[in-house]
């Protein structure tokens, strides 16, 4: 019943109902929830200072009260300083009255400029059209005698009477001020009690989650606290740097009071998206009054736009997203949602609140969709994304996935984490009949081209490095010869190429043998006489042929060292080894890194033998029994 369509429909309906009710509660209870949200925000900021005062044996109520008063005093001082500076700017405006009048006159009378001439021509055309329309209307509709009568004198021109309401009183006009003041006072009170009883609130939240979720809730609260504190630290740092750059730019442009406008820009950046346009209005208007011409005004506007675009679209999303766990799109969506619910204050609280939602989604399985929608972690693994791009015949983006993975790991790790799991998905879908032969052929050929290119570049880099460090000694001459046999089809052959590259990068003399019949393969191995043979196959269809190959090689070359690679095998290794041979189970490797480590362990006894000063080619080319 749990998996029936009706049950899934009821589950979706229940989830939608809960979501709608939650949004309605957030909107209707704004009067209570908004001050509490601000209090939680300030508690994160002020809790370290309260803890610092408590180290000096100061009682917590007094420490919390002192910190709140100090913070409020700092805000008042900053506000008073900004206000007095703005008043000083307003008092200086009469000094620039002549410049202001000149620019206003230039706007109303553009003169002989191209814009002025175009405006003049448009005005003449509009006047001519107006005259023509009035003449035509007068000819078609002659003046009506009733229309010339006074209003109210006839029934055709009645007099309308409308009752005007009384003007609103002063108390009604102060209604818009009372609400922010009440919100501020409630925020201060809530902040005091949150700082005073933060352990009690934490314990109550843990008790609500139940004893079974004690560890889960503790981890979630610690994770949320770290992320939000880190976000505040980064935001303060970014805003201070932004304000400093604005102040420096305005100083070199020559605008008066550059430090004031830099401080305003830094403060207004705490309001996402709309804070900087508001902060840019005052210096832009002042530049119109101070400077002659428009060049300085354009420089100021361009400075704000350039810095905001660089900070908001490049630096800030990467910094905040990487340290808060939010994607850049999630930050924008969160800002829009919380602004619609709680107004401008919701815009300021959007990132901390959304961080809490993402943390809940990462620790509570039923809320995992929040982390998927809002988090910055990849929603699908890299190998799935590579396979999906190959299904879409998008070789360019698939190659970009490999290139991006190579920047953070070696080639063997990229093969193990992306290409081999992707080829496993290809084989799985092919066996289930979901892929046609043309698609399988395209994926294999395209992947083979990428593997050849990556391996060639890696080997070239390895050879250049080894020649620069030791141009005389060939590292491959110290290791046994290895033959790699693909078990069944093209996917096995592709992984054999990857294994050949991995062993060659490790310094081994590895060769991949093309797919042949079992008898031809045994003949080739007998002719090459390698020390180690690797059977490379993709599960599960390669098991049967791997068993026949293993038995044939053991029958013809009994002393041969054989290792089997069953790549990306999810079950037990011993079970895979027994499927290949029940009498003499071989070693089974499920990844290229494990295969390279196994070959290195087989070659260690040979490396331990003291080397002659001038080894002859015969001694080097003949593998010893220990290596075999």
C-alpha positions as MATLAB code, in Angstrom:
seq = 'XXXXXXXXXXXXXXXXXXXXXXXXXXXXXXXXXXXXXXXXXXXXXXXXXXXXXXXXXXXXXXXXXXXXXXXXXXXXXXXXXXXXXXXXXXXXXXXXXXXXXXXXXXXXXXXXXXXXXXXXXXXXXXXXXXXXXXXXXXXXXXXXXXXXXXXXXXXXXXXXXXXXXXXXXXXXXXXXXXXXXXXXXXXXXXXXXXXXXXXXXXXXXXXXXXXXXXXXXXXXXXXXXXXXXXXXXXXXXXXXXXXXXXXXXXXXXXXXXXXXXXXXXXXXXXXXXXXXXXXXXXXXXXXXXXXXXXXXXXXXXXXXXXXXXXXXXXXXXXXXXXXXXXXXXXXXXXXXXXXXXXXXXXXXXXXXXXXXXXXXXXXXXXXXXXXXXXXXXXXXXXXXXXXXXXXXXXXXXXXXXXXXXXXXXXXXXXXXXXXXXXXXXXXXXXXXXXXXXXXXXXXXXXXXXXXXXXXXXXXXXXXXXXXXXXXXXXXXXXXXXXXXXXXXXXXXXXXXXXXXXXXXXXXXXXXXXXXXXXXXXXXXXXXXXXXXXXXXXXXXXXXXXXXXXXXXXXXXXXXXXXXXXXXXXXXXXXXXXXXXXXXXXXXXXXXXXXXXXXXXXXXXXXXXXXXXXXXXXXXXXXXXXXXX';
ca = [
       0.000    0.000    0.000;
       2.904    2.329    0.682;
       4.033    2.208   -2.930;
       0.549    2.434   -4.499;
      -0.396    5.502   -6.585;
      -3.099    6.510   -4.098;
      -0.621    6.438   -1.202;
       1.891    8.542   -3.148;
      -0.861   10.997   -4.071;
      -1.933   11.307   -0.447;
       1.691   11.815    0.582;
       2.136   14.618   -1.969;
      -1.161   16.182   -0.894;
      -0.118   16.061    2.765;
       3.237   17.623    1.976;
       1.612   20.413   -0.079;
      -0.874   21.142    2.719;
       1.878   21.352    5.326;
       3.959   23.642    3.103;
       1.028   25.992    2.458;
       0.172   26.102    6.165;
       3.793   26.814    7.066;
       3.984   29.735    4.634;
       0.650   31.070    5.923;
       1.848   30.887    9.526;
       5.101   32.650    8.625;
       3.160   35.458    6.975;
       0.337   35.853    9.497;
       2.574   35.522   12.577;
       5.089   38.039   11.240;
       4.555   40.322   14.217;
       5.910   37.644   16.558;
       8.241   35.611   14.347;
      10.075   38.554   12.782;
      11.422   39.965   16.091;
      12.308   36.458   17.194;
      14.238   35.863   13.964;
      16.124   39.126   14.442;
      16.863   38.117   18.031;
      18.313   34.780   16.913;
      20.443   36.635   14.362;
      21.804   39.065   16.947;
      22.298   36.210   19.419;
      24.713   34.546   17.000;
      26.597   37.833   16.726;
      26.687   38.734   20.404;
      27.014   35.330   22.089;
      30.848   35.232   21.798;
      31.104   38.636   23.535;
      28.795   37.497   26.325;
      30.889   34.368   26.793;
      34.016   36.537   26.900;
      32.614   38.673   29.739;
      31.518   35.562   31.627;
      35.144   34.435   31.780;
      35.749   37.371   34.121;
      33.169   35.984   36.607;
      30.530   38.433   35.444;
      26.942   37.157   35.845;
      25.262   36.304   32.590;
      22.331   38.775   32.924;
      24.747   41.658   33.482;
      27.059   40.454   30.692;
      24.149   40.151   28.246;
      22.790   43.558   29.225;
      26.203   45.211   28.837;
      26.784   43.640   25.426;
      23.332   44.679   24.179;
      23.800   48.230   25.460;
      27.280   48.445   23.911;
      25.982   47.166   20.575;
      23.005   49.557   20.653;
      25.310   52.439   21.555;
      27.600   51.568   18.655;
      24.653   51.562   16.261;
      23.454   54.914   17.634;
      26.923   56.455   17.283;
      27.229   55.233   13.714;
      23.743   56.485   12.874;
      24.422   59.886   14.468;
      27.738   60.246   12.650;
      26.145   59.420    9.319;
      23.244   61.799    9.998;
      25.506   64.714   10.917;
      27.618   64.150    7.819;
      24.534   64.106    5.626;
      23.322   67.331    7.272;
      26.719   68.899    6.538;
      26.401   67.869    2.902;
      22.906   69.379    2.762;
      24.250   72.656    4.227;
      26.958   72.748    1.532;
      24.486   72.382   -1.323;
      23.764   76.169   -1.623;
      27.443   76.594   -2.474;
      26.878   74.566   -5.632;
      23.592   76.283   -6.582;
      25.033   77.805   -9.749;
      26.257   74.425  -10.976;
      22.890   72.821  -10.190;
      20.976   75.544  -12.067;
      23.303   75.224  -15.032;
      22.701   71.472  -15.285;
      18.942   71.843  -14.844;
      18.919   74.421  -17.612;
      20.968   72.082  -19.791;
      18.418   69.344  -19.217;
      15.464   71.582  -20.107;
      17.221   73.402  -22.960;
      19.645   70.987  -24.601;
      20.749   73.647  -27.115;
      22.457   72.662  -30.339;
      23.339   69.133  -29.281;
      22.123   66.141  -31.255;
      19.689   65.284  -28.489;
      18.369   68.849  -28.466;
      17.863   68.931  -32.207;
      16.060   65.591  -32.150;
      13.846   66.806  -29.315;
      13.046   69.988  -31.241;
      12.084   68.057  -34.375;
       9.861   65.695  -32.369;
       8.158   68.662  -30.718;
       7.429   70.290  -34.099;
       6.009   67.047  -35.498;
       3.833   66.640  -32.396;
       2.545   70.206  -32.713;
       1.677   69.735  -36.379;
      -0.136   66.470  -35.645;
      -2.059   68.160  -32.843;
      -3.156   71.020  -35.107;
      -4.229   68.609  -37.836;
      -6.209   66.453  -35.420;
      -7.978   69.441  -33.885;
      -8.926   70.830  -37.310;
     -10.262   67.483  -38.481;
     -12.248   66.973  -35.294;
     -13.757   70.446  -35.576;
     -14.797   69.771  -39.175;
     -16.351   66.400  -38.443;
     -17.977   67.298  -35.113;
     -19.217   70.900  -35.061;
     -19.545   72.581  -31.660;
     -22.559   71.464  -29.661;
     -24.676   74.221  -28.194;
     -25.405   72.143  -25.082;
     -21.720   71.739  -24.438;
     -21.347   75.504  -24.220;
     -23.947   75.804  -21.440;
     -22.677   76.159  -17.818;
     -22.346   73.000  -15.745;
     -25.515   72.265  -13.813;
     -27.755   74.527  -15.895;
     -29.193   71.690  -18.019;
     -29.883   67.985  -17.603;
     -27.305   67.243  -20.276;
     -24.531   68.846  -18.158;
     -25.338   67.824  -14.547;
     -23.392   68.957  -11.533;
     -21.780   66.046   -9.629;
     -21.398   66.378   -5.869;
     -18.868   64.191   -4.021;
     -18.399   64.015   -0.266;
     -14.770   64.383    0.838;
     -13.518   62.496    3.884;
     -11.959   64.235    6.819;
      -8.171   64.424    6.814;
      -6.415   61.740    8.812;
      -5.096   62.629   12.214;
      -1.569   62.574   13.465;
      -2.020   59.224   15.220;
      -2.977   57.597   11.927;
       0.033   59.169   10.241;
       2.300   57.721   12.950;
       0.970   54.200   12.336;
       3.808   53.434    9.935;
       6.386   54.405   12.578;
       4.893   52.523   15.528;
       5.270   49.092   13.893;
       9.071   49.317   13.254;
       9.617   50.732   16.745;
       7.609   47.891   18.289;
       9.524   45.336   16.199;
      12.825   46.845   17.349;
      11.845   46.802   21.017;
      10.613   43.217   20.817;
      13.835   42.238   19.062;
      15.908   43.733   21.886;
      13.840   41.940   24.534;
      14.004   38.605   22.670;
      17.744   39.001   22.137;
      18.298   39.518   25.864;
      16.339   36.401   26.802;
      17.920   34.277   24.050;
      21.383   35.267   25.295;
      20.288   34.675   28.867;
      18.809   31.213   28.293;
      20.563   29.903   25.216;
      21.444   26.552   26.825;
      17.860   26.124   27.997;
      16.533   26.806   24.491;
      19.023   24.343   23.046;
      17.983   21.652   25.518;
      14.296   22.232   24.798;
      14.872   21.821   21.065;
      16.770   18.621   21.711;
      13.973   17.377   23.988;
      11.393   18.070   21.261;
      13.355   15.907   18.829;
      13.304   12.966   21.274;
      15.992   10.852   22.874;
      16.439    8.755   19.737;
      17.493   11.813   17.737;
      19.845   13.227   20.364;
      23.007   12.782   18.301;
      21.264   13.914   15.107;
      19.909   17.102   16.665;
      23.242   17.925   18.307;
      25.058   17.605   14.992;
      22.422   19.676   13.188;
      22.566   22.515   15.725;
      26.363   22.544   15.705;
      26.466   22.535   11.908;
      23.944   25.372   11.644;
      25.791   27.439   14.252;
      29.116   27.044   12.430;
      27.690   27.896    9.037;
      25.776   30.965   10.188;
      28.702   32.310   12.222;
      30.995   31.779    9.236;
      28.513   33.558    6.996;
      28.398   36.601    9.274;
      32.181   36.774    9.446;
      32.491   36.553    5.676;
      29.742   39.104    5.117;
      31.373   41.636    7.435;
      34.723   41.090    5.706;
      33.288   41.418    2.195;
      31.284   44.529    3.082;
      34.272   46.245    4.714;
      36.411   45.555    1.640;
      33.637   46.799   -0.626;
      33.174   50.010    1.376;
      36.933   50.615    1.426;
      37.147   50.262   -2.347;
      34.233   52.664   -2.796;
      35.867   55.218   -0.478;
      39.200   54.958   -2.323;
      37.539   55.307   -5.719;
      35.492   58.342   -4.660;
      38.598   59.938   -3.134;
      40.499   59.730   -6.413;
      37.456   60.947   -8.357;
      37.421   63.998   -6.087;
      34.001   63.695   -4.435;
      33.763   65.292   -0.955;
      33.259   63.011    2.075;
      34.440   59.750    0.428;
      34.778   57.928    3.773;
      31.133   58.683    4.566;
      29.889   57.184    1.323;
      32.183   54.185    1.734;
      30.697   53.548    5.183;
      27.170   53.895    3.784;
      27.983   51.411    1.032;
      29.412   48.940    3.557;
      26.327   49.205    5.783;
      23.793   49.020    2.975;
      25.441   45.891    1.573;
      23.922   44.002    4.475;
      20.645   44.431    2.568;
      21.079   42.094   -0.438;
      20.439   43.250   -3.995;
      18.777   46.629   -3.227;
      21.205   48.028   -0.656;
      23.891   49.195   -3.094;
      21.521   50.977   -5.540;
      20.134   52.915   -2.572;
      23.648   53.679   -1.288;
      24.721   54.942   -4.729;
      21.932   57.535   -4.949;
      23.466   60.107   -2.547;
      27.004   60.272   -4.017;
      25.538   60.341   -7.540;
      23.268   63.294   -6.730;
      26.089   65.090   -4.924;
      28.362   64.675   -7.940;
      25.754   66.429  -10.084;
      26.008   69.425   -7.803;
      29.771   69.430   -7.224;
      31.292   68.731  -10.626;
      30.924   70.492  -13.958;
      29.852   68.223  -16.758;
      28.812   64.599  -16.543;
      32.122   62.746  -16.588;
      32.564   62.464  -12.801;
      28.959   61.346  -12.340;
      29.419   58.629  -14.940;
      32.625   57.498  -13.202;
      30.845   57.230   -9.842;
      27.914   55.279  -11.263;
      30.301   53.023  -13.185;
      32.361   52.378  -10.048;
      29.322   51.244   -8.087;
      28.071   49.071  -10.945;
      31.467   47.482  -11.606;
      32.204   46.681   -7.964;
      28.701   45.385   -7.295;
      28.678   43.168  -10.385;
      32.109   41.748   -9.560;
      31.262   41.227   -5.883;
      27.657   40.093   -6.210;
      28.036   37.788   -9.219;
      31.535   36.379   -8.831;
      33.135   36.807   -5.409;
      30.112   36.720   -3.108;
      28.245   33.671   -4.492;
      31.392   31.553   -4.497;
      32.487   32.666   -1.023;
      29.076   32.481    0.633;
      27.984   29.370   -1.248;
      31.169   27.464   -0.449;
      31.034   28.272    3.275;
      27.291   28.219    3.910;
      26.308   25.210    1.797;
      23.938   27.261   -0.398;
      24.028   27.496   -4.160;
      24.042   30.903   -5.847;
      20.535   30.372   -7.207;
      19.318   29.313   -3.758;
      20.545   32.593   -2.271;
      18.565   34.550   -4.883;
      15.413   32.451   -4.398;
      15.698   32.713   -0.620;
      16.053   36.489   -0.803;
      12.922   36.738   -2.963;
      10.853   34.383   -0.798;
      11.677   35.909    2.594;
      11.230   39.426    1.215;
       7.710   38.550    0.069;
       6.936   37.009    3.475;
       8.587   39.481    5.875;
       9.525   42.519    3.803;
      12.959   44.222    3.847;
      13.926   42.618    7.173;
      13.247   39.218    5.634;
      15.713   40.130    2.911;
      18.421   40.584    5.557;
      17.483   37.333    7.309;
      17.107   35.296    4.104;
      20.531   33.627    4.057;
      20.686   32.610    7.770;
      17.153   31.210    7.671;
      17.836   29.270    4.483;
      21.065   27.886    5.955;
      19.018   26.460    8.817;
      16.656   24.791    6.327;
      19.549   23.252    4.382;
      21.123   21.939    7.594;
      17.822   20.357    8.592;
      17.594   18.726    5.175;
      21.102   17.316    5.448;
      20.389   15.642    8.807;
      16.673   14.735    8.591;
      15.912   12.198    5.820;
      12.332   13.395    5.304;
      13.605   16.936    4.594;
      16.393   15.875    2.237;
      14.653   17.638   -0.657;
      15.625   20.981    0.929;
      19.312   20.119    0.637;
      18.814   18.900   -2.934;
      16.992   22.082   -3.978;
      19.021   24.664   -2.048;
      22.397   23.071   -1.307;
      25.625   23.532   -3.239;
      26.589   19.856   -3.366;
      26.214   17.992   -6.687;
      22.801   16.346   -6.864;
      24.066   13.480   -9.029;
      27.504   11.836   -9.054;
      30.048   12.835  -11.665;
      29.883    9.463  -13.428;
      26.088    9.752  -13.773;
      26.458   13.252  -15.183;
      29.124   11.982  -17.628;
      26.860    9.135  -18.748;
      23.896   11.488  -19.148;
      25.948   13.845  -21.317;
      27.080   10.938  -23.480;
      23.474    9.838  -23.890;
      22.737   13.378  -25.094;
      25.697   13.126  -27.542;
      27.349   16.070  -25.810;
      31.021   15.131  -25.990;
      32.206   18.638  -25.121;
      30.547   18.805  -21.695;
      31.482   15.183  -20.967;
      35.121   16.023  -21.682;
      34.807   19.094  -19.441;
      33.685   16.815  -16.584;
      36.845   14.747  -16.986;
      39.039   17.837  -17.235;
      37.508   19.264  -14.066;
      38.093   15.990  -12.215;
      41.718   15.880  -13.371;
      42.355   19.214  -11.664;
      41.654   17.647   -8.260;
      42.959   14.104   -8.694;
      45.257   11.797  -10.691;
      44.241   10.070  -13.913;
      43.721    6.668  -12.248;
      41.290    8.205   -9.734;
      39.341    9.828  -12.576;
      39.054    6.481  -14.326;
      37.947    4.741  -11.124;
      35.427    7.403  -10.061;
      33.924    8.458  -13.405;
      34.662    6.372  -16.494;
      34.454    2.840  -15.089;
      31.173    3.502  -13.168;
      29.792    5.189  -16.303;
      30.676    2.142  -18.412;
      28.967    0.003  -15.764;
      25.775    1.992  -16.313;
      26.163    1.564  -20.064;
      26.422   -2.225  -19.703;
      23.479   -2.343  -17.315;
      21.194   -0.360  -19.641;
      22.402   -2.317  -22.672;
      21.579   -5.648  -21.051;
      18.115   -4.369  -20.102;
      17.463   -3.338  -23.703;
      17.286    0.411  -22.972;
      20.168    1.301  -25.327;
      20.409    0.547  -29.020;
      23.602   -0.532  -30.740;
      24.176    2.890  -32.305;
      24.121    4.665  -28.931;
      26.389    2.057  -27.339;
      28.819    2.357  -30.239;
      28.862    6.145  -29.979;
      29.516    6.079  -26.226;
      32.300    3.537  -26.546;
      34.051    5.250  -29.456;
      33.797    8.721  -27.922;
      35.005    7.477  -24.533;
      37.863    5.600  -26.220;
      38.985    8.815  -27.930;
      38.920   10.664  -24.596;
      40.874    7.859  -22.902;
      43.514    7.860  -25.640;
      43.941   11.626  -25.371;
      44.115   11.638  -21.578;
      46.536    8.734  -21.503;
      48.771   10.238  -24.155;
      49.003   13.546  -22.274;
      49.675   11.809  -18.959;
      52.379    9.550  -20.415;
      54.050   12.467  -22.198;
      54.167   14.414  -18.952;
      55.522   11.353  -17.100;
      58.221   10.776  -19.710;
      59.305   14.411  -19.655;
      59.491   14.357  -15.872;
      61.441   11.080  -15.749;
      63.879   12.257  -18.440;
      64.505   15.480  -16.571;
      65.155   13.645  -13.293;
      67.031   10.553  -14.615;
      67.692   10.610  -18.389;
      69.790    7.404  -18.363;
      67.772    4.918  -16.357;
      64.544    3.473  -17.828;
      62.097    2.743  -15.007;
      60.213    0.130  -17.032;
      63.320   -2.071  -17.210;
      63.062   -2.800  -13.468;
      59.525   -4.262  -13.605;
      58.028   -7.420  -15.083;
      56.133   -7.452  -18.346;
      52.337   -7.433  -18.023;
      49.752   -8.519  -20.598;
      46.149   -7.313  -20.260;
      43.393   -9.369  -21.891;
      39.878   -7.939  -22.374;
      37.442  -10.697  -21.524;
      34.405  -10.174  -23.721;
      33.570   -7.011  -25.697;
      34.323   -3.351  -26.382;
      33.684   -2.145  -22.828;
      36.203   -4.659  -21.484;
      38.675   -3.548  -24.138;
      38.162    0.101  -23.172;
      38.879   -0.593  -19.505;
      41.906   -2.645  -20.561;
      43.255    0.474  -22.238;
      42.737    2.418  -19.013;
      44.546   -0.284  -17.022;
      47.416   -0.251  -19.523;
      47.798    3.496  -19.065;
      47.606    3.194  -15.271;
      50.331    0.541  -15.173;
      52.481    2.457  -17.650;
      52.222    5.577  -15.498;
      53.351    3.451  -12.543;
      56.454    2.421  -14.512;
      55.407   -1.054  -15.702;
      55.746   -2.508  -19.200;
      52.044   -3.161  -19.845;
      50.437   -4.195  -23.149;
      46.743   -4.577  -23.993;
      45.911   -7.511  -26.293;
      42.979   -7.126  -28.732;
      39.957   -9.387  -28.338;
      40.602  -12.789  -29.916;
      39.300  -16.307  -29.551;
      40.435  -18.202  -26.484;
      42.883  -20.388  -28.429;
      44.422  -17.387  -30.204;
      44.702  -15.537  -26.909;
      46.537  -18.447  -25.275;
      48.922  -18.599  -28.255;
      49.652  -14.860  -28.026;
      50.330  -15.088  -24.300;
      52.628  -18.080  -24.817;
      54.560  -16.139  -27.467;
      54.906  -12.970  -25.374;
      55.731  -14.862  -22.169;
      54.616  -12.107  -19.736;
      55.217  -12.323  -16.023;
      51.667  -11.269  -15.097;
      48.410  -11.590  -17.049;
      45.426   -9.413  -16.248;
      41.910  -10.467  -17.260;
      39.759   -7.326  -17.603;
      35.970   -7.688  -17.587;
      32.792   -5.794  -16.695;
      30.305   -7.616  -14.463;
      28.194   -9.677  -14.672;
      28.285  -11.010  -18.236;
      32.099  -11.288  -18.304;
      32.184  -13.938  -15.566;
      31.523  -16.974  -17.775;
      34.131  -16.140  -20.408;
      36.617  -15.105  -17.709;
      36.227  -18.602  -16.254;
      36.993  -20.235  -19.635;
      39.957  -17.928  -20.277;
      41.381  -18.564  -16.820;
      41.102  -22.355  -17.153;
      42.640  -22.312  -20.662;
      45.571  -20.137  -19.573;
      46.197  -22.277  -16.514;
      46.042  -25.443  -18.612;
      48.537  -24.152  -21.188;
      50.740  -22.052  -18.904;
      50.380  -23.447  -15.419;
      53.024  -21.257  -13.734;
      51.541  -18.043  -15.079;
      50.526  -15.358  -12.543;
      46.924  -14.335  -13.359;
      45.017  -11.457  -11.794;
      41.359  -10.841  -12.636;
      39.847   -7.353  -12.817;
      36.069   -7.332  -12.292;
      35.624   -3.602  -12.397;
      33.214   -1.790  -10.096;
      32.014   -5.092   -8.667;
      29.539   -4.477   -5.846;
      29.444   -7.937   -4.251;
      32.042   -9.907   -2.311;
      35.494  -10.337   -3.908;
      35.720  -13.967   -2.830;
      32.464  -14.762   -4.548;
      33.750  -13.236   -7.786;
      36.994  -15.212   -7.487;
      35.048  -18.456   -6.978;
      32.956  -17.689  -10.060;
      36.170  -17.456  -12.107;
      37.772  -20.595  -10.620;
      36.592  -22.757   -7.734;
      39.758  -24.865   -7.541;
      42.341  -22.089   -7.627;
      40.609  -18.721   -6.983;
      42.686  -15.821   -8.356;
      43.103  -12.387   -6.845;
      40.268  -10.080   -7.917;
      40.662   -6.303   -8.255;
      37.633   -4.053   -8.588;
      39.428   -0.748   -9.293;
      42.444    0.396  -11.251;
      44.178    1.722   -8.147;
      43.761   -1.652   -6.449;
      45.079   -3.399   -9.574;
      48.183   -1.187   -9.684;
      48.801   -1.835   -5.988;
      48.499   -5.606   -6.531;
      50.987   -5.518   -9.411;
      53.383   -3.454   -7.321;
      53.152   -5.974   -4.497;
      53.979   -8.773   -6.961;
      56.981   -6.812   -8.247;
      58.404   -5.988   -4.794;
      60.454   -9.208   -4.417;
      62.183   -8.474   -7.703;
      62.952   -4.894   -6.689;
      64.528   -6.178   -3.460;
      67.250   -8.094   -5.374;
      70.508   -6.055   -5.543;
      70.987   -4.580   -8.991;
      74.253   -5.123  -10.913;
      76.194   -2.036  -11.861;
      75.829   -2.731  -15.596;
      72.795   -4.944  -16.184;
      72.785   -6.776  -19.485;
      69.715   -6.757  -21.765;
      69.340  -10.537  -21.365;
      69.092  -10.284  -17.583;
      66.669   -7.392  -17.759;
      64.321   -8.952  -20.282;
      64.099  -12.355  -18.585;
      61.614  -12.273  -15.694;
      62.528  -14.231  -12.617;
      60.408  -16.896  -10.992;
      59.773  -14.693   -7.981;
      58.300  -11.966  -10.193;
      56.186  -14.498  -11.989;
];
